[in-house]
Every structure is written in structure tokens, then in C-alpha cells.
């Protein structure tokens, strides 16, 4: 698979994650861990059906370390995120958690064959600035020491997902089918956490059940499979910068669905995030086209 195709597939995960807020809002009052258990069960089913159709169940036979890695990545991220939202104001917690695209850009410089270019870093910072405008709605932030646990959990959330995404590149030889196993262990972990910490609330009607199904099919299902392909074989730095489009697209979708209104801050955020992504993409193309670039190295990167 070419580097550009893998990057394009990874980008579809960002588009699907943009639906997360809408489907979550439409799913009613289902508690977070219960919702995660339900949706990751659907995500598991997607992977198992694909493995069965292709006759690739052998892809699940991986070392214990690989299973632990994937479970910590998926379940750890969601557990820390829910902990952050319960122990800190959602605006501040959400912003700290959404440092993960910037951290992906920075951490990816440690990968073989990758370099941190100025346009990647500036693009990521522009995206972060746009996300700040979206989440805060132009209001000031207030970090209160009383919510330290929530802030630490949010930072752990950002570190977990960025580390999972970047380290997945080092596991490029592990087939994407293993993500079905990650979803299964995450569903089990979420179910246990739900039984320990939450009161069961089932979706109230068919519309809420459809929202749960939609979550499991796309943002909490197929998205993780294509993201795995993208970070293992695509332009991981461009994917990191482009990830900041998710909160923008999510906000636009919520507005279109009647859950919000368009404001000047959102328009400015759109310009910042789009500009950051275009800068990173354009800079990357110019760098690869530069006469002094090494085609052999580029080919090696595409095969990773």
C-alpha cells in the first residue's frame, strides 16, 4: 500500500471521529463506560466479520505484549478521558486531552526516517489554537488546583493516545486485524468498569439505539482500523496536524443538526485549523519534491 493511500485511509478516521459528539448526544443518558462497552462490542463485531470473510483469524495470534499495548491504548485512553471529565471542568479537561495531535507530531520525530519540520510544528500549533477557540468559545480558561486529578488524567489521556499512535508505527509488521482484539479487550474492560462504577441505563428508544450502533460502526469502530493503517504506513505527521479538524467538523455537524449555532469564533477556528493542515501538507510535498531529497528513503518510509 502506498504512503498516500494509507494517509488517505487514516484521514477517514478523523472524519468519523467528527461524528462522535453528534452520536453521543443522540444516544441519550447511557453512562460513559456502558456506552463504551456497547460501542466497542459493535467495533469488535466489525473486525471479526472482516477476519472471518477473509479467513484471517490467525492475525489475532500475537504476543501478549502486543495485546497489552493495544488494550492500554484503547481502553486506557477512554478510561483516562472519562476520569478527566468527572474530576475537572469539561472545557479545561477537553483541551488538555486534545493535546494528542500536537504530541503525535512531536513524538513522530523519534521514529526512524521521520524528521520534525517547522511546517509540521506550526501547522499543529495553528490547529491547537483553533481548537482552543472552539472549546472555550472565546472565553478565558481557569485552571483550579482543586481539579488537579482531572487535569492529570486529561494529560495522561493525551499521552496515551499519542504514544499509541506513534508506537504503532514500530509495530508495522503486526496486521491491522489485531485491532479487533483490541476492541474486544476494551469492551470487556469497559463493561467491568461500568459494573463497578455506574448505574445501568439502556437507550430509551429506537433512535438512541441507532445512535449507539452508529457510534460502534464508525467513530468507535471502523475509525480505529483505518487509523491503524494510517499511522503504520502513512504520513503520521500530516495525520497528527489534520486531526485538529475533528473538533471543528464535529462542531459544524452539531450546528447543522440543531445542537448549536455558528459564531465568529468558529469561523476563525476553521481558518486556523484549515490553514495549519494545508501548511503541513504543502510543506511535506515541497520537501519530498526538493532536488536533494532521497527517493530511496521515501520509498523505505512508504513500506513501513
Backbone as a ProteinNet text record, in pm:
[ID]
protein_1_A
[PRIMARY]
XXXXXXXXXXXXXXXXXXXXXXXXXXXXXXXXXXXXXXXXXXXXXXXXXXXXXXXXXXXXXXXXXXXXXXXXXXXXXXXXXXXXXXXXXXXXXXXXXXXXXXXXXXXXXXXXXXXXXXXXXXXXXXXXXXXXXXXXXXXXXXXXXXXXXXXXXXXXXXXXXXXXXXXXXXXXXXXXXXXXXXXXXXXXXXXXXXXXXXXXXXXXXXXXXXXXXXXXXXXXXXXXXXXXXXXXXXXXXXXXXXXXXXXXXXXXXXXXXXXXXXXXXXXXXXXXXXXXXXXXXXXXXXXXXXXXXXXXXXXXXXXX
[TERTIARY]
85.1	0	88.7	53.4	133.6	114	212.3	206.9	86.7	59.7	-51.7	-186.4	-202.5	-328.4	-348.7	-242.5	-252.3	-287.9	-230.8	-262.7	-409.3	-457.1	-597.6	-691.2	-657.5	-740.1	-737.2	-620.5	-611.4	-695.4	-703	-781.9	-931.1	-977.7	-1119.6	-1154.5	-1055.6	-1080.6	-1115.1	-1044.9	-1071.1	-1212.2	-1254.3	-1390	-1493.9	-1465.4	-1559.9	-1562.9	-1446.4	-1443.1	-1520.4	-1537.7	-1616.6	-1764.1	-1807.3	-1945.6	-1965.4	-1856.7	-1862.6	-1956.8	-1945.2	-2027.2	-2174.7	-2205.6	-2345.4	-2409.2	-2342.5	-2398.7	-2406.9	-2307.7	-2310.4	-2428.1	-2449.9	-2563.1	-2695.6	-2700.7	-2826	-2848.4	-2745.3	-2758	-2828	-2867.1	-2942.7	-2854.9	-2901.7	-2835.8	-2754.6	-2712	-2631.3	-2499	-2460.3	-2334.7	-2213	-2104.6	-1988.1	-1928.5	-1901.9	-1840.5	-1936.4	-2064.4	-2161.9	-2168.7	-2165.9	-2168.1	-2043.5	-1929.5	-1805.6	-1813.2	-1869.3	-1881.5	-1970.1	-2081.7	-2174.5	-2110.8	-2048.8	-1995.9	-1871.4	-1786.7	-1668.8	-1707	-1820.4	-1870.3	-1906.4	-1971.2	-2001.8	-1872.3	-1776.5	-1647.9	-1575.7	-1588.1	-1530.1	-1596.5	-1728.5	-1803.5	-1759.8	-1735	-1688.5	-1559.4	-1464.7	-1336.1	-1347	-1426.8	-1439.2	-1507.6	-1606	-1672.3	-1573.4	-1490.1	-1389.9	-1287.1	-1240.5	-1143	-1201.1	-1328.5	-1394.9	-1409.8	-1450.7	-1471.3	-1340.7	-1230.1	-1100.6	-1021.8	-1076.4	-1004.5	-874.9	-878.6	-755.8	-758.8	-831	-834.2	-696.7	-606	-469.7	-400.2	-450.3	-389.8	-405.2	-497	-515.7	-410.2	-335	-230.8	-106.1	-101	9	64.6	187.3	245.8	161.8	171.7	96.8	128.2	253.4	292.4	213.2	179.9	100.8	-41.6	-99.3	-234.3	-238.7	-137.3	-132	-119.2	-34.1	-14.5	-146.5	-220.4	-345.4	-452.4	-459.6	-560.5	-534	-406.4	-371.6	-403.7	-375.6	-402.2	-549.4	-634.3	-777.1	-850.7	-840.2	-913.5	-853.2	-719.2	-653.5	-693.1	-697.9	-737.1	-877.5	-972.1	-1111	-1129.8	-1062.5	-1074.7	-1020.7	-907.1	-849.5	-936.7	-994.8	-1079.5	-1203	-1267.9	-1386.1	-1348.5	-1233	-1186.1	-1161.9	-1103.1	-1076.6	-1206.5	-1305.8	-1431.5	-1507.8	-1485.4	-1554.3	-1485.6	-1360.3	-1282.6	-1227.9	-1274.6	-1231.2	-1337.4	-1343.4	-1437.3	-1413.7	-1519.3	-1503.6	-1423	-1430.5	-1357	-1206.9	-1158.9	-1016	-967.4	-1046.6	-1007.9	-1002.6	-1101.4	-1105.4	-987.3	-948.5	-835.6	-704.6	-684.4	-561.8	-558.6	-672	-679	-650.9	-692.4	-675.1	-537.5	-441.1	-301.7	-244.5	-320.3	-262.9	-221.6	-292.8	-241.5	-105.4	-88.4	40	148.9	116.5	215.4	251.7	156.7	187.9	292.6	272.5	367.3	505.7	512.1	641.3	705.5	628.7	684.4	726.9	659.7	690.2	831.8	890.3	1028.1	1125.5	1084	1169.5	1166.6	1075.9	1064.1	1174	1218.8	1319.5	1267.6	1348.9	1312.3	1223	1184.9	1098.1	1176.2	1143.7	1204.5	1095.5	1113.5	1017.9	1052	967.8	987.9	909.4	952.3	888.6	742.2	711.6	572.9	480.1	532.7	451	416.7	519.5	500.1	408.9	432.5	348.2	205.7	191.7	57.5	-17.6	51.9	-11.6	-49.8	35.8	4.5	-114.3	-124	-240.5	-367.2	-356.4	-471.5	-512.1	-412.1	-441	-508.1	-462.1	-522	-669.1	-696.3	-834.7	-920.3	-864.2	-937.8	-967.4	-872.1	-895.2	-1015.2	-1024.4	-1137.7	-1269.3	-1268.7	-1391.9	-1437.9	-1345.7	-1382.7	-1417.3	-1340.2	-1363.6	-1468.6	-1501.7	-1596.2	-1550.9	-1420.3	-1364.2	-1353.8	-1395.8	-1389.7	-1255	-1222.9	-1094.7	-1095.2	-976.4	-960.5	-927.6	-966.5	-937.9	-897.8	-768.8	-719.2	-711.5	-801.5	-813.6	-740	-650.7	-577.8	-669.2	-793.5	-886	-909.5	-887.5	-916.2	-789.4	-685.3	-557.2	-569.4	-646.2	-663.5	-720.4	-820.8	-881.1	-783.8	-703	-606.1	-498.7	-452.6	-350.6	-405.8	-531	-594	-606.1	-640.1	-653	-518.4	-411.9	-278.4	-238	-272.4	-246.1	-319.8	-439.9	-520.2	-447.7	-398.4	-326.9	-198.8	-125.7	-1.9	-29.2	-138.4	-171.6	-202.3	-290.7	-330.3	-217.8	-142	-31.1	76.9	104.7	204.8	157.6	30.6	-25.9	-12.2	-46.2	-43.7	98.1	193	330.6	397.4	378	441.5	381.9	259.3	200.6	289	359	449.4	559.8	602.1	707.1	654.1	519.9	457.5	394	457.9	401.8	384.5	462.5	451.7	330.1	270.1	150.5	28.8	-45.3	-157.3	-268.5	-341.8	-448.5	-561.9	-573	-677.2	-671.8	-554.3	-541	-623.3	-659.6	-741	-875.2	-924.3	-1047	-1026.6	-908.2	-876.3	-867.3	-808.2	-801.5	-942.9	-1032.3	-1170.4	-1238.7	-1210.5	-1271.9	-1226.9	-1097.3	-1048.3	-1094.7	-1107.9	-1157.8	-1304.2	-1383.5	-1524.9	-1539.4	-1455.2	-1460.8	-1420.2	-1312	-1267.2	-1372.3	-1437	-1540.6	-1661.5	-1696.2	-1809.2	-1781.3	-1658.7	-1621.7	-1626.3	-1571.1	-1572.5	-1715.6	-1802	-1942.7	-2008.4	-1985.9	-2046.9	-1994.2	-1869.1	-1809.4	-1850.4	-1866.2	-1878.1	-2007.9	-2088.7	-2204.2	-2334.2	-2443.1	-2576.7	-2623.4	-2670.7	-2709.1	-2829.5	-2815.3	-2924.6	-2923.5	-3028.8	-3034.9	-3091.6	-3056.9	-3118	-3269.7	-3334.3	-3478.1	-3564.4	-3511.1	-3594.7	-3507	-3572	-3500.5	-3397.5	-3429.3	-3335.2	-3206.5	-3217.9	-3097.9	-3017.2	-3088	-3017.3	-2943.3	-3005.2	-2939	-2813.4	-2819.5	-2702.1	-2590.4	-2624.5	-2524.5	-2463.6	-2548.6	-2499.7	-2408.9	-2449.3	-2367.1	-2231	-2227.6	-2100.4	-2011.1	-2070	-1991.5	-1944.2	-2023.6	-1985.7	-1875.6	-1878.6	-1783	-1685.1	-1721.3	-1619.1	-1552.5	-1626.8	-1570	-1556	-1552.4	-1538.7	-1440.7	-1493.7	-1410.1	-1296.6	-1319.1	-1216.4	-1084.4	-1091	-967.3	-890.7	-963.3	-898	-823.5	-889.3	-822.8	-713.9	-732.2	-627.2	-501.6	-519.2	-406	-327.7	-399.3	-333.3	-259.1	-323.7	-265.4	-137.4	-139.5	-21.1	91.8	59.2	164.7	230.2	152.8	206.8	194.4	124.4	102.7	192.5	158.8	231.3	176.8	242.3	190	189.3	283.7	287.3	170.7	141.6	26.9	-103.7	-111.2	-230.3	-247.1	-135.3	-143.4	-198	-146.3	-194.5	-340.8	-376.2	-512.8	-613.5	-566.9	-658.2	-731.7	-673.3	-740.5	-866.4	-887.4	-1011.4	-1129.7	-1104.8	-1214.3	-1305.6	-1252.1	-1342.8	-1414.7	-1348.3	-1413.1	-1529.3	-1503.9	-1609.4	-1721.5	-1683	-1782.9	-1875.3	-1816.8	-1897.3	-1989.6	-1937.9	-2019.6	-2136.2	-2109.6	-2215.8	-2321.8	-2276.4	-2372	-2458.8	-2397.6	-2473.1	-2577	-2535.4	-2626.5	-2742.3	-2714.3	-2817.4	-2903.4	-2874.4	-2955.5	-2909.6	-2787.9	-2736.2	-2650.8	-2633.8	-2550.7	-2572.1	-2498.7	-2511.3	-2372.9	-2368.6	-2242.5	-2202.1	-2077.2	-2027.3	-1901	-1859.6	-1734.3	-1613.5	-1614.9	-1502.6	-1486.4	-1599.2	-1593.2	-1538	-1576.8	-1525.4	-1374.7	-1326.4	-1181.9	-1110	-1170.1	-1111.3	-1099.9	-1199.9	-1197.4	-1078.1	-1052.8	-939.8	-807	-795.5	-671.1	-643	-743.5	-725.2	-699.9	-777.9	-758.3	-621.5	-583.9	-453.4	-339.9	-352.4	-248.5	-232.7	-346.3	-341.3	-282.7	-321.7	-269.5	-119.7	-76	66.4	146.6	99.3	170.5	172.5	59.3	51.1	139.4	131.3	210.3	360	396.9	537.4	591.4	510.3	553.8	575.3	485.6	500.1	624.7	647.2	764.3	893.1	892.5	1011.8	1044.8	940.6	964.4	1006	965.4	998.1	1132.4	1192.9	1318.5	1426.6	1508.2	1609.5	1700.3	1728.8	1821.1	1758.3	1626.4	1559.3	1605.3	1588.3	1635.8	1519.3	1500.6	1388.7	1390.5	1509.5	1517.9	1462.4	1493	1441.4	1293.3	1239.1	1094.9	1027.5	1089.6	1031.4	1032.4	1141.8	1151.2	1043.3	1020.4	918.4	782.4	756	623.5	597.1	705.2	685.2	671.5	700.3	693.7	551.3
-120	0	125.1	222.7	343.9	431.1	517.5	610.4	704.2	752.3	846.2	779.6	654.3	584.2	556.8	515.5	490.3	618.7	730.7	858.6	894.5	871.2	899.7	814.4	686.5	599.3	646.4	686.5	738.1	862.8	946	1068.9	1038.7	926.7	893	866.3	825.3	807.3	941.4	1046.9	1181	1225.1	1194.4	1228.3	1153.7	1028	950.9	999.6	1039.2	1091.1	1222.2	1292	1415.4	1387.5	1262.3	1224.3	1181.6	1175.2	1123.3	1203.9	1336.3	1420.4	1409.5	1408.7	1401	1270	1158.1	1029.2	1012.5	1065.9	1056.7	1136.2	1256.6	1337.9	1269.9	1198.6	1132.8	999.6	951	819.6	826.2	946.9	960.2	965	900.2	909.9	785.8	710.5	590.8	633.7	577.7	615.9	588.7	664.7	655.4	516	446.6	315	214.2	224.8	135.1	161.4	290	325.2	272.3	283.2	231.1	79.3	9.8	-135.7	-174.2	-104.9	-134.8	-106.5	10.2	50.6	-28.3	-59.8	-139.7	-284.5	-329.3	-460.8	-460.8	-353.5	-339.4	-330.5	-252.1	-240.2	-374.1	-456	-590.8	-674.5	-666.1	-743.9	-708.8	-579.2	-537.3	-611.1	-608.4	-672.1	-822.5	-886.1	-1031.1	-1075.5	-999.9	-1033.4	-1023.3	-916.7	-899.7	-1012.1	-1047.2	-1155.8	-1288.1	-1312.4	-1435.4	-1438.6	-1325.4	-1319.3	-1340.1	-1290.8	-1301.9	-1425.1	-1499.3	-1615.9	-1579.2	-1471.3	-1420.7	-1420.6	-1511.6	-1514.9	-1539.9	-1592.4	-1614.4	-1483	-1371	-1242	-1204.9	-1272.3	-1246.6	-1315.9	-1406.9	-1477.3	-1390.2	-1306.1	-1213.3	-1228.2	-1184.1	-1191.5	-1114.5	-1155.5	-1088.9	-939.7	-903.6	-762.4	-678.6	-735.6	-663.4	-642.8	-745.4	-733.6	-629.7	-630.3	-532	-391.6	-376.3	-246.3	-189.6	-270.6	-223.6	-196.8	-281	-262.5	-135.5	-112.7	10.2	131.8	121.5	233.3	269.4	171.4	199.7	214	114.3	122.8	228.9	236.1	335.5	476.3	503.8	637.7	672.2	582.7	613.3	619.6	532.4	535.8	667.3	711	837.7	956.3	949	1058.6	1073.3	961.4	966.5	1015.6	971.5	1016	1166.6	1216.9	1360.6	1440.7	1397.4	1471.8	1467.6	1362.5	1352.4	1433.4	1466.9	1531.1	1668.2	1724.7	1858.4	1918.4	2051.1	2114.6	2063.1	2034.3	1971.5	2053.8	2188.2	2271	2253.5	2273	2260.5	2117.3	2020.5	1880.4	1842.5	1889.3	1857.7	1915.3	2036.8	2099.2	2027.4	1990.6	1918.2	1784.4	1714.7	1585.1	1599	1713.2	1730.5	1786	1765.5	1790.8	1675.6	1564.2	1446	1466.3	1544.2	1562.2	1632.1	1734.3	1803.4	1707.9	1625.2	1530.1	1425.4	1386.5	1292.9	1353.2	1479.8	1548.7	1552.5	1586.4	1596.7	1459.7	1362.8	1230	1157.8	1186.6	1115.4	1144	1254	1285.4	1180.2	1101.1	996.6	868.9	862.1	742.4	737.6	617.8	606	665.9	746.8	803	925.3	970.2	1087.7	1203.2	1324.7	1445.4	1545.6	1617.8	1721.8	1849.3	1885.6	2007	2122.5	2243.2	2361.2	2370.8	2330.3	2343.2	2243.6	2128.9	2036.5	2097.4	2153.6	2209.4	2331.8	2421.8	2541.1	2502.7	2407.2	2361.6	2304.7	2225.5	2168	2275.8	2376	2485.2	2567.8	2588.3	2658.2	2577	2445.9	2360.5	2363.9	2363.6	2372	2504.6	2612.5	2744	2745.2	2684.6	2676.7	2594.1	2485.7	2401	2474.5	2555.6	2636.2	2728	2791.4	2880	2804.3	2684	2605.1	2562.4	2508.3	2451.7	2561.1	2669.2	2774.5	2875.9	2874.9	2972.3	3116.7	3135.8	3268.6	3314.4	3230.5	3269	3228.8	3289.8	3262.5	3126.9	3071.1	2943.2	2967.4	2872.3	2883.2	2746.3	2731.7	2604.9	2612.1	2539.4	2541.5	2420.6	2441.5	2329.7	2220.1	2254.9	2152.8	2040.9	2068.6	1970.7	1906.2	1904	1850.4	1707.2	1623.9	1484.6	1478.8	1560.9	1561.9	1610.5	1712.6	1763.9	1659.6	1591.1	1487.8	1373.8	1335.2	1229.6	1273.1	1400.2	1451.1	1448.8	1487.9	1483	1338.5	1248.9	1107.2	1055.7	1106.8	1072.1	1111.4	1236	1284.5	1204	1174.8	1098.6	955.9	897.7	759.5	746.2	833.4	817.4	855.7	959.6	997.7	889.1	832.2	725.8	601.6	566.9	451.8	471.1	590.3	616.9	610.5	672.8	676.2	539.2	471.8	341.2	234.5	256.9	162.5	151.4	259.9	259.6	156.6	138.2	40	-102.3	-116	-248.3	-264.9	-205.1	-207.7	-350	-443.7	-582.3	-654.1	-596.1	-656.8	-618.2	-714.5	-682.5	-606.9	-527.4	-444.4	-527	-652.6	-737.9	-747.6	-724.5	-732.4	-625	-518.3	-412.7	-469.4	-573.9	-640.3	-694.1	-747	-794.4	-680.6	-567.4	-450.7	-405.2	-403.2	-360.6	-456	-586.1	-685.3	-664.6	-652	-634.2	-500.1	-399.1	-269.1	-278.7	-351.8	-371.2	-443	-544.1	-618.5	-527.9	-452.1	-360.9	-255.7	-201.3	-100.1	-159.2	-282.6	-348.1	-368.3	-409.6	-427.5	-294.5	-188.7	-55.5	-6.2	-36.1	4.5	-62.9	-192.9	-265.7	-217.6	-170.7	-124.6	17.8	104.2	247.8	314.4	246.8	313.9	238.9	310.1	251.2	231.7	113.8	82.1	163.9	225.3	298.4	259.3	191.7	147.8	258.6	259.1	355.8	349.3	466	473.1	435.5	450.5	422.6	380.6	356.9	311.6	411.3	540.5	642.7	640.1	619.8	614	487	377.2	254.4	269.9	340.9	366	451.1	547.7	631	545.9	453	361.8	276.7	226.7	146.1	229.4	354.9	442.9	467.8	486.5	503.7	381.6	263.9	141.1	110.7	151.5	125	217.7	343.9	441.3	497.3	596	658.5	562.8	463.1	368.9	230.8	227	100.7	110.9	134.3	136.8	238.1	347.3	451.7	397.3	306.5	255.2	165.7	98.1	11.1	93.4	196.2	277.3	365.4	405.6	482.9	397.8	270.2	179	172.9	166.8	164.9	296.2	406.9	538.1	562.3	532.7	562.3	463.6	345.1	247.2	269	314.2	320.2	457.3	552.2	682	790.5	915.2	1033	1066.7	1015.9	1027.7	1172	1252	1392.6	1470.9	1445.8	1511.3	1465.9	1338.9	1288.8	1357.5	1380.5	1448.9	1589.1	1664.3	1800.8	1800.3	1711.8	1706.7	1665.4	1597.5	1552.4	1667.9	1787.3	1902	1941.8	1882.1	1907.6	1839.3	1735.8	1660.7	1747.2	1826.3	1908.8	2015.9	2067.1	2166.2	2103	1991.1	1923.2	1877.6	1832.7	1790.7	1905.7	2024.4	2142.2	2180.2	2175.9	2209	2111.5	1983.5	1882.2	1905.4	1938.2	1966	2087	2189.3	2308	2271.4	2193.3	2151.5	2067.4	1992.8	1907.9	1982.5	2110.7	2190.5	2190	2141.1	2136.9	2258.9	2353	2469.3	2575.8	2686.7	2797.5	2837.3	2891	2935.7	3069.7	3081.7	3204.6	3249.6	3375.6	3421.2	3339.9	3294.3	3215	3086.1	3024.2	2900.2	2927.6	3040.3	3076.2	3098.7	3168.3	3191.7	3059.1	2973.2	2841.9	2760.3	2771.5	2698.9	2742.6	2873.2	2924.4	2876.6	2879.6	2837.1	2688.6	2605.8	2460.6	2424	2481.1	2452.6	2501.6	2622.7	2676.6	2591.1	2542.2	2456.7	2327.3	2266.6	2141	2162	2271.1	2299.9	2328.1	2399	2428.8	2300.3	2210.9	2085.2	2000.5	1994.8	1914.4	1972.6	2103.8	2169.3	2159.2	2182.1	2172.1	2033.1	1931.7	1794.3	1760.9	1809.3	1783.3	1851.4	1977.5	2050	1983.7	1933.2	1867.1	1741.2	1663.6	1540.7	1568.7	1686.8	1720.2	1791.1	1828.5	1902	1817.5	1878.4	1802.6	1720	1767.2	1695.5	1584	1562.9	1459.1	1322.7	1223.6	1088.2	997.9	963.8	880.5	745.5	691.7	559	563.7	673.3	688.7	701.6	779.9	795.8	664.1	583.4	453	363.8	372	291.5	330.3	463.1	510.3	459.6	458.3	417.6	272.3	191.6	48.6	14.9	110.6	85.2	80.1
0	0	0	-85	-93.8	29.8	52.1	165.7	154.1	32.6	14	38.6	-6.9	15.6	164.4	232.6	376.4	451.5	409.2	472	449.3	327.5	295.9	381.3	398.4	482.1	627.3	675.9	811.7	831.1	728.3	736.1	751.6	695.9	711.7	858	937.5	1081.5	1144.7	1102.9	1156.5	1119.7	997.2	954.3	1038.7	1068.7	1150.3	1294.3	1347	1484.5	1496.8	1384.1	1385.8	1416.7	1399.7	1428.3	1573.4	1648.8	1785.3	1873.3	1870.6	1957.7	1921.8	1791	1748	1791.8	1764.4	1801.5	1952.3	2024	2169.8	2225.8	2172.1	2217.1	2187.7	2075	2035.2	2105.7	2179.4	2244.9	2380	2422.1	2546.1	2669.9	2776.6	2907.3	2943.3	2843.7	2870.2	2932.9	3048.3	3115.6	3026.4	3045.6	2955.7	2939.4	3051	3038.2	2976.5	3008	2946	2795.7	2758.2	2617.2	2547	2613.6	2555.1	2537.5	2636.3	2626.4	2507.9	2491.9	2382.7	2247	2235.1	2104.6	2065.8	2162	2128.4	2097.2	2148.3	2108.7	1961.1	1916.8	1774.3	1693.7	1744.4	1676.3	1666	1769.5	1766.8	1659.2	1650.2	1551.5	1409.3	1384.1	1252.1	1216	1309.1	1283.4	1268.5	1352.8	1346.5	1217.7	1172.7	1045.8	930.2	932.2	827	831.7	951.3	964.1	916.6	948.4	904.5	752.9	693.8	549.1	473.6	529.5	463.4	507.3	603.9	654	723.6	803.8	865.1	1017.7	1077.3	1223.4	1283.5	1202.7	1253.2	1289.2	1237.6	1268.5	1415.8	1484.8	1627	1712	1651.8	1726.6	1732.7	1833.2	1851.4	1993.2	2016.4	2151.7	2253.5	2378.1	2485	2489.2	2461.5	2466	2367	2251.1	2151.2	2202.2	2263.4	2318.7	2430.8	2515.5	2624.3	2566.8	2467.2	2403.3	2350.6	2274.2	2215.5	2318.3	2421	2525.4	2605.4	2639.3	2710.9	2624.6	2494.5	2405	2398.3	2369.8	2351.1	2483.5	2569.5	2696.1	2787.5	2791.2	2876.4	2838.9	2709.8	2664	2711.8	2690.7	2727	2878.4	2952.4	3098.4	3154.2	3102.5	3148.9	3107.6	2989.6	2942.1	3030.1	3060.1	3146	3286.1	3336.2	3467.6	3468	3359.2	3349.2	3351.9	3276.7	3269.9	3401.5	3480	3608.9	3717.5	3697.7	3804.7	3767.1	3656.7	3616	3525.2	3515.5	3421.9	3280.4	3204.6	3072.6	2973.1	2981.6	2886.2	2904.3	3026.3	3052.8	3030.3	3078.6	3062	2914.2	2839.4	2697.3	2621.1	2655.6	2586.7	2616.7	2742.9	2777.9	2705.1	2704	2636.6	2487.7	2431.1	2287.3	2249.6	2337.6	2301.3	2219.1	2208.8	2144.7	1998.4	1916.3	1779.6	1776.8	1861.5	1868.7	1917	2015.9	2067.5	1963.1	1878.6	1770.3	1677.7	1642.3	1553.9	1616.9	1745.7	1814.6	1832.6	1883.1	1909.9	1782.2	1671.4	1547.4	1499.4	1545.8	1507.4	1559.3	1657.4	1713.5	1630.6	1532.4	1450.1	1344.2	1307.4	1201.2	1070.4	1005.5	876.9	882.4	1003	1016.3	1077.7	1036.6	1092.9	1124.5	1233.9	1270.7	1195.1	1099.3	1020	1081.4	1050.8	1108.6	1068.7	945.4	899.2	968.2	1011	1088.9	1224.7	1290.1	1423.6	1419.3	1323.9	1312.6	1275.6	1185.9	1148.8	1267.1	1350.1	1468.8	1569	1585.7	1679.1	1630.3	1498.3	1443	1469.4	1450.8	1478.7	1624.1	1713.7	1856.7	1890	1828.6	1852.9	1810.3	1696	1650.9	1743.8	1795.3	1888.4	2018.1	2064.7	2185.4	2164.5	2048.4	2020.6	2020	1963	1955.8	2094.8	2171.7	2301.7	2403.2	2404.5	2504.8	2460.9	2328.6	2272.6	2299.6	2297.5	2315.5	2458.8	2553.8	2694.5	2754.4	2868.3	2932.6	3001.7	3016.2	3085	3231.5	3315.2	3457.8	3511.3	3540	3591.8	3743.9	3810.2	3955.3	4013.9	4112.7	4174.4	4230.4	4262	4313.9	4213.8	4087.3	3982.7	3927.8	4010.2	3964.4	3914.4	3984.6	3942	3801	3774.6	3641.8	3535.2	3568.3	3471.8	3441.7	3545.3	3526.2	3441.1	3466.5	3386.5	3240.9	3217.4	3080.9	3009.3	3081.5	3022.6	2993.9	3086.1	3063.5	2941.8	2921.4	2805.3	2676.6	2672.5	2553.9	2529.4	2637.1	2624.1	2579	2628.5	2593.2	2445.5	2393.8	2253.4	2158.3	2190.5	2102.9	2103.7	2220.2	2228.6	2154.8	2171.7	2099.8	1949.7	1901.8	1757.8	1702.7	1773.4	1724	1736.5	1849.6	1868.5	1777.2	1729.2	1632.9	1509.8	1476.3	1361.5	1380.8	1507.5	1535.9	1526.9	1522.5	1510.7	1373.2	1271.5	1136.4	1083.2	1134.1	1087.7	1146	1249.5	1309.8	1225.4	1171.4	1082	1153.5	1075.9	1130.9	1191.7	1153.2	1209.6	1360.7	1420.5	1566.2	1634.9	1562.4	1622.3	1669.9	1604.8	1651.7	1792.6	1818.3	1952.9	2052	2009.8	2097.2	2135.5	2036.1	2062.6	2160.2	2146.1	2234.5	2378.6	2401.7	2538.7	2596.5	2510.8	2557.4	2596.6	2518.3	2551.5	2685.2	2707.4	2834.4	2950.3	2932.2	3037.6	3069.4	2965.9	2986.9	3058.2	3025.4	3091.4	3240.5	3272.6	3413	3486.9	3424.1	3486.1	3506	3409.8	3422.1	3542	3556.6	3667.6	3802.3	3804.1	3929.5	3966.7	3867.5	3897.1	3850.5	3770.1	3710.9	3736	3716.2	3718.3	3574.9	3544.1	3407.1	3361.1	3244.6	3180	3032.5	2987.1	2848.6	2759.9	2631.2	2538.8	2546.9	2541.1	2567.7	2448.1	2326.4	2209.3	2092.1	1978.1	1860.2	1810.6	1822.4	1777.8	1857.4	1988.8	2072.3	2043.2	2017.7	1982	1848.5	1753.2	1625.3	1644.2	1737.6	1766.6	1824.4	1914.1	1970.5	1859.3	1770.9	1657.8	1568.2	1541.9	1459.4	1521.2	1653.1	1722.7	1703.2	1720.5	1710.4	1569.5	1471	1332.6	1283.5	1328.9	1273.2	1375.9	1459.4	1545.5	1643.4	1692.3	1789.4	1725.9	1593	1522.9	1408.4	1290.1	1169.9	1179.5	1252.5	1262.5	1316.6	1413.5	1473.4	1376.6	1286.9	1189.3	1083.9	1029.3	926.8	988	1115.1	1182.6	1197.2	1226.7	1239.6	1108.7	997.7	867.4	844.2	876.6	852.7	930.7	1060.4	1141.9	1115.1	1065.3	1037.4	901.8	803	667.1	600.6	664.9	603.1	659.6	627.7	675.9	814.9	917.5	1053.4	1101.9	1057.4	1099.2	1038.8	911.9	848.7	914	950.1	1018.9	1153.8	1223.2	1351.7	1337.4	1239.6	1217.4	1175.1	1082.7	1030	1136.3	1240.7	1346.2	1413.3	1407.4	1467.4	1391.6	1274.1	1201.2	1268.2	1348.7	1409.8	1497.2	1593.1	1673	1591.5	1486.5	1400.9	1324.7	1259.3	1184.3	1277.3	1398.2	1495.9	1531.8	1552.5	1586.6	1472.2	1349.1	1232	1218.5	1241.4	1233	1340.2	1462.2	1570	1536.1	1476.5	1437.2	1330.4	1232.4	1126.1	1180.1	1288.2	1347.7	1449.2	1469.9	1561.3	1704.6	1730.4	1867.5	1901.7	1809.2	1835.8	1730.3	1742.8	1648.2	1599.6	1477.1	1419.3	1479.6	1522.6	1583.9	1511	1529.2	1467.6	1512.6	1639.5	1688.2	1607.5	1571.1	1493.6	1354.4	1295.7	1163.5	1167.6	1270.3	1285.1	1308.6	1391.8	1418.6	1290.4	1205.1	1078.1	992.9	990.6	914.1	972.4	1105.8	1170	1144.8	1165.4	1151.2	1005.9	914.8	773	726	769.7	732.6	784.1	908	964.5	887.3	850.3	775.5	636.3	570.8	437.2	441.9	545.3	560.1	574.4	660.3	682	555.2	485.3	364.1	253.6	234.8	130.9	160.8	286	323.3	301.4	334.9	314.8	168.7	82.2	-61.1	-117.5	-77.8	-126.3	-79.8	43.7	96.9	17.3	-18.1	-93.7	-237.5	-291	-429.2	-441.7	-327.3	-329.4	-396.8	-483.4	-557.5	-468.8	-348.2	-261.5	-180.9	-199.8	-120.3	-165.2	-77	-103.9	-140.4	-269.7	-309.2	-242.7	-220.7	-158.1	-18.8	54.2	190.1	189.9	91.3	83	56.3	-32.6	-62.7	59.2	138.1	260.5	358.3	372.5	465.2	422.4	292.1	244.9	273.8	283	306.9	452.5	543.3	687.8	735.2
[MASK]
++++++++++++++++++++++++++++++++++++++++++++++++++++++++++++++++++++++++++++++++++++++++++++++++++++++++++++++++++++++++++++++++++++++++++++++++++++++++++++++++++++++++++++++++++++++++++++++++++++++++++++++++++++++++++++++++++++++++++++++++++++++++++++++++++++++++++++++++++++++++++++++++++++++++++++++++

